[in-house]
Amino acid sequence: MVDSAQRLKLFRFTDTAQSVIVRRRCDAPLAMDEERYYSAEIVAQSDLLGGRVGLQASRQDLDEWEHCLDALQAEAGVEWRT
């Protein structure tokens, strides 16, 4: 889903009191060597506080997130980078 600020929502986890959203900006990627990085942000909100963190995600990062989300949907365990 693309919102009015031209951000593509990659995923959203939410319950009645809190949420975490990862969105990618729909601008041109940053090219470094042969890798391309896409501007993104993680937005966390709860009844008590909220915050936003900007990041750069590569195509490999997006592919890894897709595999993790597929595993979560299948109710399998997921371990993200440490």
C-alpha positions in Angstrom: 0.0 0.0 0.0 1.4 3.4 -1.0 0.4 6.3 1.3 0.2 10.0 0.5 3.9 10.6 1.4 4.9 8.0 -1.2 5.9 5.3 1.2 5.2 1.6 0.6 4.2 -0.2 3.7 6.2 -3.4 3.8 4.6 -4.8 6.9 2.7 -3.9 10.1 2.4 -5.7 13.4 -0.3 -4.3 15.7 -2.5 -5.0 18.6 -4.9 -2.8 20.6 -2.1 -0.8 22.4 1.0 -0.8 20.1 2.2 -1.1 16.5 5.4 -1.5 14.5 5.4 -0.6 10.8 8.2 -0.8 8.3 7.8 1.4 5.3 10.0 2.0 2.2 10.2 5.4 0.5 9.3 5.3 -3.1 12.3 7.4 -4.3 15.3 6.3 -6.3 17.6 3.9 -4.5 21.1 4.9 -3.4 23.7 3.0 -5.4 27.0 2.0 -3.7 29.3 -0.1 -5.7 27.0 -2.8 -7.3 24.5 -2.8 -4.4 21.4 -0.5 -4.3 20.0 0.7 -1.0 16.4 1.8 -0.5 15.4 4.4 2.1 13.0 3.0 4.7 11.8 3.7 8.2 10.6 1.7 11.2 7.8 3.4 13.1 6.9 2.1 16.6 3.9 3.5 18.5 2.3 2.6 21.8 -0.1 4.2 24.3 2.9 5.7 26.1 5.4 6.7 23.4 6.3 6.5 19.8 9.4 6.7 17.7 10.8 6.5 14.1 14.1 5.2 12.9 15.4 5.7 9.4 17.4 3.0 7.6 18.8 1.9 4.3 17.7 -1.6 3.1 19.3 -3.6 0.3 17.4 -6.0 -1.9 19.0 -8.8 0.1 17.6 -7.3 3.3 14.1 -7.1 1.8 14.4 -10.7 0.6 15.4 -11.8 4.1 12.5 -9.9 5.6 10.1 -11.7 3.2 11.4 -15.1 4.3 11.0 -14.2 8.0 7.4 -13.0 7.4 6.6 -16.2 5.5 7.9 -18.2 8.4 5.9 -16.2 10.9 2.8 -16.6 8.8 3.4 -20.4 8.8 3.8 -20.2 12.6 7.4 -21.2 12.4 10.2 -19.7 14.5 12.2 -16.8 13.2 15.6 -15.6 14.2 16.7 -12.2 12.9 20.3 -11.0 12.7 22.1 -10.6 16.0 
